[in-house]
């Protein structure tokens, strides 16, 4: 037989029978409030168990702390300025900015069955109101029927009336449909996995699962509050707005203020403080929602146990729970941009490996390509050629993972990058400075995070050509992590640090290609 034919048959056999499945779990608004990330008040036994046999990336960062821009960024491995998406109501990347190949699309085009359950792409105009069908998925994505009640009057007040609260523990059987969206998603996931196990033997799958909680409102089965008694809740020490914070950097957490229970607190806009007693309850309910999701994830992990399945668990961004006096995302602080990232690769590691090097969510696409060998490694996107459909603005993490296993020195990134838009230099409700519409964006806050510092500069931004004007500056922040882990002290006015600031600004303007 012709040697080339034998080789081709061998390669085909290897793909059909040896390619691992991929389980990609995205938890909405999940900061590293997990036991495996040393968070003392966590009750997350299932995620912790997963981490004990996985690679845990301790310093992973998103590219924008808002759902749709972040998801479109890591699902295309392009940064927000390439995708040209910064809000929840625009659609550019298929029609205008490049028609980029997505992570699930690439697996679909290379023989995988791809399916989405729950919130993977943001289910809105940002994914063409179709979750990027038919490009990314082999079958129409599943969305829970009870999603329509996510902001409905279903939260019970002390007087027995129903309203739209921030804090919303519920009795599941009393809810519309007698269930909750994430419970519906779990059922769909288990049905899919059971079908794959029993009936599909010859085709690997890429299954993306998006859980809604702990995104607000904090609606979850009430019994999960029992894991988090209020007396155990610790308040952040930096729960007031830093005096040195530029006005443009502040987000007034408008979505939180619009909840009925928070409205009753009568907190002034934009700089009013949340009362400590309510801050404590917010943290309690957030942690309870995380424990709820951990319980659901445990059911999924049990279903894939013992199978050749690469499992990724991450979030689209973090969230502030009182740090800096803020209670939402919408910023460039660590609490909003840092996310958990856990990768379980059965054939690579059976014990937990902690990696402290800086990594980014745009690194996920090239990493999964290399772990599965679904195709040759992705090339780095050209700075000039905007027509490239398949390339990466990240970097595969596999070399880092292999060196960490061998206990060899790891060469990671020197810096990682995030950004956030604003409609003006002072917090506003109209236009919404937390979630500005595309047409309202006038300023972009670009941020670079190194091992020792975070440097952020808020500059004029042209929404027509998607370019910053680095000469028009509205605010600058400099935080030194060697003395200020929580980013409380903006040191930009310290003359002795001017050379540090100058160097970080140079890195920021040069961008990710040179970090």
C-alpha positions in Angstrom: 0.0 0.0 0.0 1.2 3.5 -0.8 3.0 5.0 2.2 1.2 8.3 1.9 -2.1 6.5 2.0 -1.1 4.5 5.1 -0.1 7.8 6.8 -3.4 9.4 5.8 -5.4 6.5 7.2 -3.4 6.5 10.4 -3.9 10.2 10.9 -7.7 9.8 10.3 -7.8 6.9 12.7 -5.9 8.9 15.4 -8.3 11.8 15.0 -11.5 9.8 15.1 -10.6 7.6 18.0 -8.0 9.6 20.0 -9.1 13.2 20.0 -10.2 14.3 23.5 -13.6 15.9 24.1 -13.6 19.5 25.4 -15.9 20.7 28.2 -15.7 24.5 28.4 -17.5 26.0 31.5 -18.0 29.7 31.8 -19.4 31.1 35.0 -20.8 34.6 34.7 -19.3 37.3 37.0 -17.2 34.7 38.9 -14.2 36.2 40.7 -11.7 33.9 42.4 -13.9 33.4 45.5 -13.0 29.8 45.6 -11.3 27.5 48.1 -8.6 26.6 45.6 -7.7 30.3 45.3 -7.3 30.6 49.1 -10.6 32.5 49.6 -11.4 31.8 53.3 -15.2 32.0 53.1 -15.5 29.7 50.0 -17.6 26.6 50.0 -16.7 25.2 46.6 -15.7 21.5 47.1 -16.3 20.5 43.5 -14.3 23.2 41.8 -11.6 22.7 44.4 -11.5 18.9 43.6 -11.2 19.7 39.9 -8.3 22.1 40.7 -6.5 19.4 42.7 -5.9 17.5 39.4 -5.6 20.5 37.1 -3.5 23.5 36.1 -4.7 26.4 38.2 -3.7 29.8 36.8 -3.5 32.2 39.8 -3.1 35.4 37.8 -5.5 35.2 34.8 -7.1 38.4 33.4 -9.9 39.2 31.1 -9.6 41.9 28.4 -12.8 43.9 29.3 -14.9 43.6 32.4 -18.3 43.4 30.6 -20.0 40.2 29.5 -20.3 40.5 25.7 -17.0 42.2 24.9 -15.1 39.7 27.1 -16.8 36.7 25.7 -16.4 37.8 22.1 -12.8 38.5 22.8 -11.8 35.2 24.2 -14.0 33.2 21.8 -12.2 34.8 18.9 -8.8 35.2 20.6 -8.9 38.9 19.6 -8.8 41.9 21.9 -11.7 44.4 22.1 -10.0 46.9 19.8 -9.8 44.2 17.1 -13.3 42.9 17.7 -14.5 46.5 17.9 -17.1 45.6 20.5 -17.3 47.4 23.9 -21.0 47.4 24.7 -24.0 45.1 24.8 -25.8 46.3 21.8 -23.5 46.3 18.8 -22.5 43.7 16.2 -19.3 44.3 14.2 -16.9 41.4 14.2 -18.8 39.3 11.6 -19.9 42.1 9.4 -17.2 44.8 9.7 -14.2 44.1 11.9 -13.1 40.8 10.4 -15.5 37.9 10.3 -13.1 36.1 12.7 -13.1 32.3 13.2 -14.3 31.5 16.7 -13.0 28.8 19.1 -16.0 26.5 18.7 -16.2 27.2 14.9 -12.6 26.1 14.5 -13.4 22.8 16.3 -16.5 22.3 14.3 -14.6 22.8 11.0 -12.1 20.2 12.2 -14.4 17.4 12.9 -15.9 18.1 16.4 -19.5 18.2 17.3 -20.0 21.6 18.9 -22.9 22.6 21.2 -23.7 25.5 23.6 -25.9 25.3 26.6 -26.8 28.5 28.6 -24.9 31.7 28.4 -21.8 31.2 26.2 -21.9 34.1 23.7 -23.9 37.0 25.1 -27.5 36.2 23.9 -28.1 39.5 22.3 -27.3 41.6 19.2 -23.6 41.2 20.1 -23.8 37.6 18.8 -26.3 38.6 16.0 -29.1 37.4 18.4 -28.3 33.8 17.3 -25.3 32.8 19.5 -23.3 32.9 16.3 -25.3 30.3 14.6 -24.6 28.6 12.2 -20.9 29.4 12.3 -19.9 28.2 15.7 -22.3 25.4 16.5 -23.4 22.0 15.0 -26.8 22.4 16.6 -28.9 25.3 17.8 -27.7 26.3 21.3 -29.9 25.6 24.3 -31.3 28.4 26.4 -33.4 27.8 29.5 -37.1 28.7 29.1 -37.0 30.4 32.5 -34.4 32.9 31.3 -37.3 35.3 30.6 -37.9 35.6 34.3 -34.3 36.6 35.2 -35.3 40.1 36.1 -38.9 39.5 36.9 -40.7 40.3 40.2 -40.0 37.0 41.8 -38.0 38.1 44.9 -40.0 37.9 48.2 -39.8 41.0 50.4 -40.2 41.0 54.2 -43.9 42.0 53.7 -44.5 39.0 51.4 -44.7 41.2 48.2 -42.7 40.3 45.1 -40.2 42.7 43.6 -36.9 43.0 41.6 -34.4 42.7 44.3 -30.6 42.4 44.3 -30.7 39.8 47.1 -33.1 37.0 46.0 -32.8 33.6 47.7 -35.9 31.6 46.5 -37.8 28.4 47.0 -37.3 26.7 43.6 -40.8 25.2 43.4 -42.4 28.6 43.9 -40.6 30.1 40.9 -42.2 30.4 37.4 -41.9 27.0 35.8 -40.9 25.4 39.1 -37.2 25.7 38.3 -34.3 28.1 37.6 -32.3 28.8 34.4 -29.1 27.1 35.6 -31.0 24.1 36.8 -32.5 23.8 33.4 -29.0 24.1 31.8 -27.7 21.4 34.1 -30.4 19.0 33.0 -29.6 19.7 29.4 -25.9 19.1 30.0 -26.5 15.8 31.6 -28.8 14.7 28.9 -26.2 15.6 26.3 -23.4 13.8 28.0 -25.6 10.7 28.5 -26.5 10.6 24.8 -22.8 11.0 23.8 -21.8 8.2 26.1 -24.4 5.8 25.0 -24.9 6.5 21.3 -22.0 8.5 19.9 -18.7 6.7 19.8 -17.0 8.1 16.7 -17.0 11.8 17.0 -15.4 14.1 19.7 -17.5 16.9 21.1 -16.8 20.5 22.1 -19.4 21.4 24.7 -19.6 24.9 26.0 -21.7 25.5 29.2 -22.5 28.9 30.5 -24.0 29.4 33.9 -25.8 32.7 34.7 -25.0 32.9 38.4 -23.5 34.5 40.4 -24.4 37.4 38.1 -27.0 39.7 39.6 -29.7 39.4 40.8 -28.4 37.0 43.4 -31.2 34.5 42.8 -30.5 30.9 44.0 -32.2 28.1 46.0 -32.5 29.5 49.5 -30.8 26.5 51.2 -27.4 27.6 49.9 -27.5 30.5 52.4 -27.0 28.0 55.1 -23.4 27.5 54.0 -22.6 31.2 54.6 -23.8 32.5 58.0 -23.7 36.2 58.1 -21.4 36.3 61.1 -18.6 34.7 59.0 -18.7 37.3 56.3 -15.7 39.6 56.2 -16.0 43.1 54.8 -13.2 44.4 52.6 -11.0 46.9 54.3 -11.0 49.2 51.3 -14.7 49.7 51.1 -14.6 53.5 50.4 -13.8 55.3 47.3 -10.0 56.1 47.3 -9.4 59.8 47.5 -6.9 59.7 44.8 -9.1 57.9 42.2 -9.8 60.0 39.1 -13.5 60.6 38.6 -13.4 59.0 35.2 -12.3 55.7 36.7 -15.3 55.5 39.1 -18.3 53.3 38.2 -21.4 54.3 40.1 -22.9 50.7 40.0 -26.2 51.9 38.4 -27.5 48.4 37.8 -27.2 47.7 41.6 -28.8 50.9 42.6 -31.8 50.1 40.3 -32.7 47.0 42.4 -35.8 47.6 44.6 -34.1 46.5 47.8 -31.1 48.8 47.2 -33.3 51.7 46.2 -34.8 51.6 49.7 -31.4 52.4 51.2 -31.6 55.8 49.5 -27.9 56.0 48.6 -26.8 59.2 46.8 -25.5 59.0 43.2 -22.7 58.8 42.2 -20.4 58.5 45.2 -22.7 57.5 48.1 -21.5 54.6 50.2 -23.3 51.3 50.7 -24.1 50.7 54.4 -21.9 48.1 56.0 -24.8 45.9 57.1 -26.0 45.6 53.5 -22.5 45.1 52.1 -22.2 42.1 54.4 -25.4 40.7 53.0 -24.3 41.3 49.4 -21.1 39.3 50.0 -23.0 36.6 51.8 -25.5 36.2 48.9 -22.8 36.3 46.2 -20.9 33.5 48.0 -24.1 31.5 48.4 -24.7 31.8 44.6 -21.1 30.6 44.0 -21.8 27.6 46.2 -25.0 26.9 44.2 -23.1 26.9 40.9 -20.3 24.7 42.4 -23.0 22.2 43.3 -24.2 22.1 39.7 -20.7 21.9 38.3 -20.1 18.9 40.6 -22.9 17.0 38.8 -21.2 17.7 35.4 -17.7 16.7 36.5 -19.1 13.5 37.9 -20.7 12.7 34.5 -17.4 13.2 32.6 -15.2 11.5 35.2 -13.0 8.8 33.7 -13.5 10.0 30.2 -10.9 11.6 27.9 -12.2 15.1 28.3 -10.3 18.3 28.6 -12.1 20.6 31.1 -11.7 24.4 31.2 -13.4 26.4 33.9 -13.3 30.2 33.8 -15.4 33.4 34.0 -15.9 36.3 31.7 -14.7 38.8 34.3 -14.7 39.5 38.0 -16.8 41.9 40.1 -16.3 44.3 43.0 -18.0 43.4 46.3 -17.4 46.6 48.0 -13.7 47.1 47.2 -13.1 50.8 46.4 -16.7 51.4 47.4 -17.9 49.7 44.2 -20.4 46.9 43.7 -20.1 45.8 40.2 -17.6 45.2 37.3 -17.1 48.1 34.9 -13.5 48.9 35.9 -9.9 48.0 35.3 -9.2 47.1 38.9 -7.9 43.6 39.7 -11.2 42.7 41.3 -13.0 43.2 38.0 -10.4 41.9 35.5 -8.9 38.9 37.4 -10.7 35.6 36.8 -10.3 32.0 37.9 -8.8 29.8 35.2 -8.6 26.0 35.7 -7.5 23.6 32.9 -7.8 19.9 33.4 -5.9 17.9 30.7 -6.2 14.1 31.6 -3.1 13.1 29.7 -0.9 15.9 31.0 -1.4 16.0 34.7 -3.1 14.0 37.5 -2.1 16.4 40.3 -2.7 20.0 40.9 -0.2 22.5 39.5 -0.4 26.2 40.4 0.9 28.6 37.8 1.4 32.2 39.0 2.6 33.7 35.7 0.4 36.4 34.1 -2.0 35.0 31.5 -5.1 36.3 29.6 -8.4 34.9 28.4 -7.3 35.4 24.8 -4.8 32.6 25.5 -7.5 30.0 25.7 -8.1 29.5 22.0 -4.5 28.7 21.0 -4.1 26.6 24.2 -7.1 24.3 23.4 -5.8 24.0 19.8 -2.5 22.8 21.1 -3.9 20.5 23.8 -6.2 18.7 21.4 -4.0 19.0 18.3 -7.2 19.7 16.4 -5.0 21.6 13.9 -1.6 23.1 13.6 -0.8 25.8 16.2 -2.4 29.2 15.6 -0.2 31.9 14.3 0.0 35.3 15.9 -2.2 37.8 14.1 -0.4 40.3 11.9 -0.4 43.9 12.9 -1.1 44.9 9.3 -3.4 42.3 7.8 -6.9 42.8 9.3 -8.4 40.2 6.9 -6.9 37.1 8.8 -9.8 34.9 9.8 -7.8 32.4 11.9 -5.0 33.7 14.1 -4.5 34.6 17.8 -3.8 37.8 19.8 -2.9 35.5 22.7 -0.4 32.9 23.4 -0.7 29.2 23.9 -0.3 28.2 27.6 0.8 24.6 26.8 4.6 25.4 27.0 4.0 27.0 30.4 2.0 24.0 31.5 4.7 21.5 30.4 7.5 23.4 32.0 5.6 23.8 35.2 5.1 20.0 35.3 8.8 19.5 34.8 9.4 22.1 37.6 11.5 24.1 35.1 11.6 28.0 35.1 8.6 29.3 33.2 8.9 32.3 30.9 5.5 34.0 31.0 4.2 37.3 29.8 5.7 40.5 31.2 2.4 42.2 31.1 -1.3 41.7 30.4 -3.9 44.2 29.1 -7.4 45.3 29.8 -9.6 48.2 28.9 -12.9 49.9 29.7 -14.9 52.7 27.9 -16.6 55.8 29.4 -19.0 58.3 27.8 -17.4 61.2 29.8 -14.9 62.1 32.5 -17.5 62.3 35.3 -19.8 59.4 36.4 -23.3 59.7 34.9 -26.6 57.9 34.7 -27.5 59.3 31.3 -25.5 58.4 29.3 -24.7 55.3 31.4 -21.0 55.5 32.5 -21.1 51.8 33.5 -22.4 50.5 30.2 -22.1 53.2 27.6 -23.6 52.6 24.2 -21.2 52.5 21.3 -22.2 55.9 20.0 -21.6 57.5 23.5 -18.1 56.3 24.0 -15.7 59.2 24.2 -12.9 57.9 26.5 -11.1 54.6 26.8 -9.3 53.4 29.9 -6.3 51.3 28.9 -4.7 49.3 31.6 -1.5 47.2 31.8 -0.8 44.8 34.7 2.7 43.6 35.4 3.9 41.4 38.2 4.5 44.4 40.4 2.3 47.3 39.1 -1.0 48.3 37.5 -0.9 51.4 35.3 -4.1 52.7 33.8 -4.6 55.8 31.5 -7.9 57.2 30.5 -7.6 58.8 27.1 -9.7 60.3 24.3 -11.1 57.6 22.0 -12.4 57.9 18.5 -15.3 55.5 18.1 -15.3 56.0 14.3 -11.8 54.6 13.6 -11.4 52.8 17.0 -8.2 54.7 17.8 -7.0 56.3 21.1 -5.5 59.7 21.3 -2.7 59.2 23.8 -2.0 63.0 24.0 -5.5 63.7 25.5 -5.5 62.3 29.0 -8.4 62.4 31.4 -6.9 60.5 34.3 -4.0 58.2 35.2 -3.6 55.5 37.9 -0.5 53.8 39.2 -0.7 51.0 41.8 2.3 49.2 43.3 1.4 45.6 44.2 4.5 45.1 46.3 3.0 47.4 49.0 -0.7 47.7 47.9 -2.2 44.4 46.7 -5.7 45.9 46.8 -5.0 48.9 44.6 -6.0 51.5 47.2 -3.2 54.1 46.7 -2.9 55.9 43.4 0.8 56.8 43.3 0.8 58.7 40.0 1.7 62.0 41.7 4.8 60.6 43.4 7.7 62.3 41.7 10.1 59.5 42.7 8.0 57.1 40.6 7.9 59.2 37.4 10.3 56.9 35.7 8.2 53.9 36.6 5.1 55.5 35.2 6.9 56.6 32.1 8.1 53.0 31.4 4.6 51.5 32.1 3.0 54.1 29.8 5.5 53.0 27.1 4.5 49.3 27.6 0.8 50.3 27.5 1.1 52.2 24.3 3.3 49.6 22.6 0.7 46.9 23.5 0.5 43.2 23.9 2.7 42.3 21.0 5.8 43.6 22.8 5.0 42.4 26.3 
